[in-house]
Amino acid sequence: MSDTAGRSGRFFEDFRAGDIYEHGMGRTVTTTDNVWFTLLTMNQNPIHLDHEYARHTEFGRPLVNSTLTLAIVTGLSVKDLSQNAVNLGWERVRLPAPLFEGDTLYARTEILDVRESRSRPHMGVVRARSVGYQQDGRVVLECERAVLVFKREHAPARG
């Protein structure tokens, strides 16, 4: 894919089952990120907000809010997977290891299935499996998701 196509994202025609995308960006999660997201979502679990409480758990420090981890992995994949799509849903979300404040989160996505949409002939459905991992390679999130992707000739015009 050319650099120009890379900036505009992939369209339905660009996906093939078995393709793997190593998403180029990483994101270090700060205490501020974790606290703001936790408060924004009204999550009252002290494991994300109270360092003294977290110090007395088996983890010894605050855990990054799991839905923030999912949101960041999803965001890291947008350029490669869903820049020209709408999300249909996430399935089989797993958190095999904790993510901590100060960790850097990276992601990769494997395309599982590509098919024409039965209800929207100008789009197709792409199913993918995304993995989020931190700086030493430890997997902290796995999920499958489906996106409804525009075909190139039917994509909305950009300004």
C-alpha positions in Angstrom: 0.0 0.0 0.0 1.4 3.5 -0.9 1.9 6.1 1.7 -1.1 8.0 0.4 -3.3 5.0 0.8 -1.8 4.4 4.3 -2.9 7.8 5.4 -6.5 7.3 4.2 -6.8 3.9 5.7 -7.8 0.6 4.2 -11.0 -0.1 2.3 -12.9 -3.4 2.0 -10.9 -4.4 -1.1 -7.6 -4.1 0.8 -8.3 -6.8 3.4 -7.3 -10.5 3.0 -7.9 -13.2 5.6 -4.5 -14.0 7.2 -3.1 -10.5 6.9 -1.3 -9.3 10.0 -0.8 -5.7 10.9 1.8 -4.6 13.4 0.3 -1.2 14.4 3.2 1.3 14.3 2.4 3.5 17.3 2.8 2.7 21.0 1.1 4.5 23.8 2.5 4.9 27.3 -0.3 4.9 29.9 0.1 7.5 32.6 -1.5 7.8 36.0 -3.4 10.8 34.7 -4.8 8.8 31.8 -5.9 6.0 34.2 -7.5 8.3 36.7 -9.3 10.5 34.2 -10.6 7.6 32.2 -11.7 5.8 35.4 -13.5 8.9 36.7 -15.0 9.7 33.3 -16.6 6.2 33.1 -17.7 6.4 36.8 -15.8 3.3 37.7 -15.4 3.4 41.5 -13.0 0.5 41.9 -10.1 1.8 44.1 -7.6 -0.5 42.3 -7.5 2.2 39.6 -7.6 5.3 41.8 -6.1 4.7 45.2 -2.4 4.0 45.2 -2.4 3.2 48.9 -5.2 0.6 48.4 -3.5 -0.8 45.4 -0.2 -1.2 47.3 -1.9 -3.7 49.6 -3.1 -5.9 46.7 -1.2 -8.7 45.0 -0.3 -6.3 42.3 1.3 -3.7 44.6 0.3 -0.8 42.5 -2.7 0.5 40.5 -4.0 -1.5 37.5 -4.8 0.3 34.3 -8.6 0.3 33.8 -9.3 -2.6 31.5 -11.7 -0.7 29.3 -9.0 1.9 28.8 -6.7 -0.9 27.7 -9.4 -2.0 25.2 -9.9 1.6 24.0 -6.2 2.2 23.4 -5.8 -1.1 21.5 -8.8 -0.3 19.4 -7.4 3.2 18.8 -3.9 1.9 17.8 -5.6 -0.2 15.1 -7.8 2.5 13.5 -5.4 3.4 10.7 -4.9 -0.2 9.6 -8.4 -1.6 10.4 -11.3 0.8 10.9 -10.5 4.3 9.5 -13.1 3.6 6.8 -15.4 1.5 8.9 -17.9 1.4 11.7 -17.6 -1.0 14.6 -20.0 -3.9 14.9 -18.8 -5.2 18.1 -16.1 -6.9 20.3 -16.1 -10.5 21.3 -14.0 -12.8 23.4 -12.2 -9.9 25.2 -9.6 -11.4 27.5 -7.1 -9.8 29.9 -4.4 -12.4 30.4 -2.0 -10.1 32.3 -2.3 -6.7 34.0 -1.3 -3.4 32.5 0.2 -0.9 34.9 0.6 2.9 34.9 3.9 3.6 33.1 3.6 0.6 30.7 3.7 1.2 27.0 0.9 -0.5 25.1 1.4 -1.8 21.5 -0.9 -3.8 19.3 -1.2 -6.1 16.3 -4.2 -7.4 14.4 -4.8 -10.5 12.3 -7.6 -10.5 9.8 -9.7 -13.6 10.4 -12.5 -13.3 7.8 -13.5 -10.9 5.0 -17.0 -11.1 3.4 -19.4 -8.9 1.5 -22.2 -7.4 3.6 -25.6 -9.0 2.9 -27.5 -5.9 3.9 -25.2 -3.1 2.6 -23.8 -3.9 -0.8 -21.5 -0.8 -0.7 -19.7 -2.3 2.4 -18.1 -5.5 3.6 -17.6 -7.2 7.0 -14.1 -7.7 8.3 -13.5 -9.9 11.4 -10.2 -9.5 13.2 -8.3 -10.6 16.2 -6.3 -7.8 18.0 -3.7 -8.4 20.6 -2.4 -5.7 23.0 1.0 -6.2 24.5 3.3 -4.1 26.7 7.0 -3.1 26.2 8.5 -6.5 27.1 6.0 -8.4 24.8 3.7 -9.6 27.6 0.1 -9.9 26.2 -2.3 -7.8 28.3 -5.4 -7.9 26.0 -6.8 -10.2 23.3 -10.1 -9.6 21.5 -12.0 -10.3 18.3 -14.0 -7.6 16.6 -16.0 -7.0 13.5 -16.1 -3.9 11.5 -18.3 -2.8 8.6 -15.9 -1.3 6.0 -16.7 0.9 3.1 -15.8 -0.2 -0.4 -13.4 2.3 -2.0 -15.9 3.6 -4.6 -18.6 4.2 -2.0 -16.5 5.8 0.8 -17.8 9.2 2.0 -16.0 12.2 0.6 -13.4 13.8 2.8 -12.9 17.5 3.0 
